[in-house]
Amino acid sequence: MSSIGLPPVTTVVKDARTYAVDLAERVASTFVVATGGVLITATTDTVGHLSFWQSVAAGGVAAAGSLIKGILARAFGAKDSASLAKGV
């Protein structure tokens, strides 16, 4: 610890790496879940032309998928994290 109360450089680097891994995993999983939500709610005649309510439903599916993913991450990963990434 430095004399002015700053954490050691190794702690800062580790925390930055942990944050980057957590953020990358959450961004990727949100993309996958949101895309799945669109694919689930779209019908063959509306692909490429989602209605307002289909868009809202896709957002709901994405939110539900993220919730399920967070619950599974807690069950199978670290107990104090919603991330599936190791060490987060």
N, C-alpha and C positions, 0 to 999 in steps of 0.2 A: 504494500500500500504506500502510495506517495504521501508526502507531508501535507499536501493540500486536499487529501481525501479522495483522490481518484482511484478507481480500481486498476489492478495490474493490466498491462497490455494484453496478456494471454486471455484474460477474462473477457475483455472487450472483443477480441477477435473471435473467441468461441461463441459469444452471444450473437455477434453479427452473422457468423456462419449458421448458427441454429435458426436465427430469424430468416435468413435467405432460403434455407432448406424448407422450413415450415411454410413460408410464403409461396415458394415454387410449387410445393405439393398441393396447397389449397387452391391456387390458381388453376393448376392442371385438373384437379378433381372437379372444381366448379365448372370448367369448360365441358368436361365429359358429362357431368350430370345435367347441365343446361341443354346440351345438344341432345341427350337422351330424352329430356322433357319435351323438346320440340318434336322429335321423331315420334314419341308416343302420342302426342296430342294432335299431330297433323294427320289428315286423311289424304288419300290418293289424289283427290280433286283439289286440295288446298295446299299442296306442297309448293313452297315459294310464295304463297299468298295467305298468310295466317290472318285470321280475324282478330279483333281486339280480345275477345274472350279466350280464344285459343292461345294467344300470347300470355294472357294472365294465367291460364292453366299451366302453360309451360314453365312460368316462373314458380308456380306452386309446386310442380313436380320437382324442379331443381332445388327448391328449399327443402322439400321432404327428403330428397336424396341426400342433401348435405347433412340434414339432421341424422338420418340413418347412418351415414358414413361416420359422423362424429361419435355416435353411440358405439358402433363397431370398433372404432379406433380406441375408445376407452376400454372396451371389453378385451381386445386383442393386443393393444399397445400399452403405452405408458398410462398409468391411472390418472395422471394430472394433465393430460394433453388430449386435444381433439385431433391430433395429427397421427397419421400412420407412419410417418418418416421416423427412422431410427434416431434416437438421441434428442428428440424434440419434446 
